[in-house]
Amino acid sequence: MSRAADRPFDPPPPLREVEPISRVRIWNGETPWLVTGYEAQRKVLADQRFSADTLRAGFPHQSESTEERRRKFRPFIVLDDPEHARLRKMLTRNFMIKRIDALRPRVQQIVDELIDAMTAGPKPVDLVREFALPVPSLVICELLGVPYADHEFFQACSRKIISTETPPAESMAAGDELRSYLRDLVAVKQQHPTDDMLGHLVSGQLAEGLLTIDQVADMGVLMLIAGHETTANMIGLGTLALLRHPDQLAELRDAQDPALTANAVEELLRYLTIVHSGRRRVATADVEVGGQLVRAGEGIILANDAGNRDGEAFPDPDTLDIHRPARHHVAFGYGVHQCLGQPLARMELQIVYGTLYRRIPTLRLAVPFEEIEYKHAMVVYGVHALPVTW
């Protein structure tokens, strides 16, 4: 669905005009259910009668490319419990709040060094290329144990994989390249153990026979893509949204209370909801949702961007308000499949939003707002570039 050209931060108008649950037609002619209401979305995501298994008949794939790729690449997010829970548990300790908080000084250092380099060079700069993309890429590389020197390679593969316009053969090739890269890295770590996320999986679960090399590689692919694409787009798009709300940007820039910065992160996550392709499930039993009977074998798409703009859950939902208590949003999903890396994303965004505008208080767009190009055809929404100056 197309967004309104003059309202790039808002969900597509058709999402606001349909019933809270209704039938839609997707790319392959199938007619799954579309759920736009906040409470109905949470009900579905919390109900394990709705399967995340992409191999089940009736699962509403995003595109031909994603359907083809999911037949071969099976990370834990496309599995159901108990296998989903078994694999997810192997990574959970890496994202515990205490561990993530211990990373704050290093992330702060990364952010400050990138700002130092930006401000020392010529203006204008593309904030996406010089800052938004490097911050989470550096962080996830250090966490996983992936050489940052290879960032151009894995970022290029990632762009092809998450684009809904990539031809199936090209998407599969990009996935194969990235998986092969991770397999090679795992093999190196088998010979030379490392103290990082992949290294721990290799010396622990892989060595004990609890995981195969392919499963470790698939986990690495998932963490690498999700760990930089989502946060990078939130930095770029979030900055643009704040530049369009200068009073709130000024308040955030001058904030002395970290709680306000943390709250602003939650509101921007709600307001922008950058994973705009919908969380997808298929019913394994007949279940009533929002007054409609969803039968076993029928697909269901949860438009989280619309759910986060549901006026019953968030009064005056189309207004950005950094004071709004918005943490109950569904930008990270809900239920057993909710985003594993959300503590890391929150921490990174808190540091970025709490540092960038304070360090560069006169930050502004270097081109007219109308010239900004958006990632309409990507699973993760954002801006392709953000030219800024100061």
N, C-alpha and C positions, 0 to 999 in steps of 0.2 A: 504494500500500500504506500502511496506517495504522501510525503509530508507537505504541509502548506509552505510555499516558498518563503513567506514572510514570518513563519513561526517554526524555525528549524529545531527548537528545543522541545517542541510538543509532539506527542504521538500523532500519527496520521489521522486527519479528520474522520475517515470512515470508522475508525475504532471507537470514536465517541458517539457515533450515530446508531450502531447496531445494538441489539438486545444484550444483556449481560451474558447470555449464552445463546449462540445461534450457529447454524451451519455455514461453512464457507467452502469455496472450491480452491484447491491448491494446484501447483504446477503439473501434477500428473493426472488431474481429473478427479482425484478422490475428494470426498466432502466431509472432512472431520469437523468436530465442534470447535468453535472459537469462544473462549471465556475471557471476558473483559472485567468482570467484577472482582474486587479485592477479596472479599470473604469466600467467594466460590473458588478462587484460585488457591487460597490457603487450604481449603477443604480438599481439593484434588491432590495437592502436593503432599498433604499429610496422610493420604489414603493409599495404602500399598496395593489396593485393587487396581490402581492405575500404574501400569508398568513403564519403566524407562528403557526397557530392552528394545533396541532399534531393529532387532531381527524378527520381532513378532509381527505377524500379519496385521495390517491396519495402522502401523506406526506412521505418523504424518511427518515424513522427512522434509527438510528445508529445501532441498534441491536434488537434482539427479546426482550431482557430485557428492553431496553428503551421504546419500543412500549408498552409492558405490563404495565410498570410503569406509562407512560403518560396517560393511560386510567383512572388511579385512582388519580394520583397526578397532580393537575392543577394549578401550580403557574402562576403568571401573564406573565412570559416570553413566555408561550406557548399559549397566548391568543392574539386576535387582538383588535384594537381600536373599539369601545370606552371603552370596559371593561378593556383592557390592560392599557389604559391611566388612568382610574379611580383608579385602584389598585396601579399602579406605583406612582401616585401622592402622595399617602399616605406615601411613604417612601422618596420622593425626598428631603425633607428638611433636612433629616439626612445626606445627602451626598453633601450638598452645600459647595462650596469652603471655605467659611468663617468658617463653623462648623468644617470642616476637618482640616483647619490650626490651629484651637484652640486645636486640639488633638496632635499636633506635640511634645510638651514637654513630654507628657505621653508616646508616642511611642518611643521617644528618650531615655527615662528612661528605658523602656522595653528592647530596643536593647542593651543599655550599661550594664544593669544587666545580660543579657544572655551572653554577651561577657565576663564580669567579671567572671561569673561562669565557662565558657568554659576554659578560660586561667588559672584559678586557679586549674583545674583538670588535670588528666593525658592526655597524647597525645599518638597516634592520636585520633581525635574525628570524629564522623559522623556529619557533618555540617547540614544535613537534620534533624536528630533527635534532636540535641542539640540546633539548632538555627533557621534554615529556617522554620520548622514547628511550633515551639512555638511562634515566633514573630507574625504572623498574627492570630494564634489561640487565643492568649491572647487578641489581639486587638479586634477581632470580638466578643469574649465572653463579654468583657467589654461593647462594643457598644450595643449588643443585650440584655445583661442581662442574659447570660447563665453561669452557674458555670464552671470555667476552670477546676475544679477538675474532671469534667466528660469528659475531652478532649480525653482520650483513647477510650471511648465508641463512641463518635461521629466521631472521625477520622477513626475508624474501619468501621463504617457504611458507611461513605463517600467513603472509598476505594472500598467497594463492589459495591456501587451505580454507581461510575464513571468508573468502569472497564467494557470493552466490552466483557470480558470473563466470567463474573459472570453469572451463570445459572439464568434464569428468576425467578424461585421460590425463590432463595437466594437473588436476587436483590430486589424483592418485600418485602421479610421479613425484609431486612435491612431498606428499606424505611418505612415500617410499624413501626419498632422499633423507628426510629428517629422521625417520626411524632407523635407517642404515647408519646415519651419523651417531645416533644415540647408542646403537648396538656396538659400534666400534669403541665408543667412549667407555661403555660398560666393560668391554673386553680389556681395555687398558687398566681400569680400576680393579679388575680381578687379579692382575699381575702386580699392580702398584696401588694398594689400598689408600683411600683418601677420607678425610674427615668432613664429609658433606652429605647431602641427602642421598644422592645416587650411590656414593661410597658406602653408606650405611646399609642401603638395600642390597648392595652387592655382597658385602661381608656378612650380612645377616640373613635375610630371607632367601636370596639367591643361593648362597652357600649351603643353606639348610634344606634346599629343595622345595621351599614354599612358593617360590616364583620361578618362572622361566626367564631367559634372557629377553625374549620378546615382550613379556609382561613388564619387566623393568624398563625396557625401551619405551613402551607405550605410556608408562607412567611419566617418564622423562619428557616425552613429546607433549603430553597434556599439561604438565606443570610449566614447561618452557613457554608454550603458546599462551595459556591462560595467565601465566605469571607476568607477562609483559604487555600483551595486547589490551587487556581490560584497563589496567591502571594508567597506561600511556594515554588511552583515549579519554579517561576521566580527567587527567591533568590538562590536556588540550581543550576539550569541550567545556570542562568546568571553569577554566580560566576565561574562555570566551563568554560564558554565561555571566560570570562575575563582572567582566568588563562592560556588559550590557546592563548591569545593576550597580553603578558606581558607588551609591551610598552604602550598600552592603559590602562591597569590596573594601571600601575605606574602613568600615567597622571591623571587618575581619583582619585587615592589615594592621590596625592599631590595637587589636585585642591583647589584653594581658592575661586573660583567663583561658587556659588550654581547653576548658570545657566548651567554650564557644566555638573554637576551631573544630573540635570533635563533632559538635552538633551540626556545624555547617557542612561537614563531610557527609553526614547522614542525609541532610536535606538535598544536597547536590546529587547524591546517589539516587534518591527518590525522584527528584525533579527531572533528571536526565535519563536514567535507566538505560544505559548504553547497550546492554544485551537486548536488542530490540527485535529479535527473530522469534521470540516466544519460547517458553519451555514446553516440551512436547511429551506426551504420554499416549498410551493406548490402554483401553479398559480391558480387564481380564474377567469382569463380571458385570452384570447389569447394575448400574449405580445412578441414583438421582442426583443431579447437580443443578442447582438454581431453578428447580421446578421442571427440568427436562430429564427424560430417561436416556442416559448414555448406555448403550448396549455393549456387551462383550464383543471385542474385536473392532470397536470404533475408536478412531483417533481423536485426540483432544489437544488443542493448542492454547496455552495460557499466555495471554498478552500482558506481560508484567508491566510494560510501560503504561498501558491503560489502567491496570490495577493500581499502580502508584499515583494515578491521577483520579482515583475514585473519590468523589466528594464526601461519601459516607465515612470513609476511612481517614481522609485528609481534607478538612474544610478549606475552601478556597484553593483547590488543588493546583490550579494553573499559575499560582503566584509563588515565586521563589522567596522563601523566608528562612533565613539562617537561624532564627530563634525557634522555629517549629520543632516540636518533639516528633521526629520522623523515623526513629530507629526501627519501628515495626514495619518498615517498607519491605517489599519483596524483590528488591534489586539483586539480592544474592540468592533468590529462591526461598524455599521453605521446606521443612521436613527433612527426611534422612539424606536427601540429595543436595541440600543447600551447599553453597560454595565452601569448600574446605579452606581456601586461602583467604577468606574474608578478614581475619585478624591482620594479615600482612598487608592487604590492600588498604584497610583503614589506617594502619600505622603510616604507610607511605604517603597517603593523601593528607593526613594530618600534618606531617612534616613539610610536605610541599606547599600546601595552602597556608601553613603557618610561617613559611620562610620566604617564598618567592616574592610576594607582594610587599613584604617588609624590607627585603633587600633591594628591590627595584620599585620604589613607591610611585614612580611616574610611568609605570608600564602602560602601554596603550597599543592599539592596533596600528599597523603601518600601512594598511590598505582599507578601503571602505568595507564595512560589515557585509554588504551585499556581494562582495567578491569572494567570500570564504566558500570553499568547496567541502561538501560533507560526504561521509562514507555511507551513502544510501544503500549500496549493494554489498555491504559487509555484514556479517553476523554481529559484529561489534561496531556500534555507531560512534562516530567521532568526526574530526576534521582531518583532511589530508595534509594540510599545512596551516600554520598560524603565524603569519608575519607580524612581528611586534617590534616596537622601538621604545625609547624612554628619553 
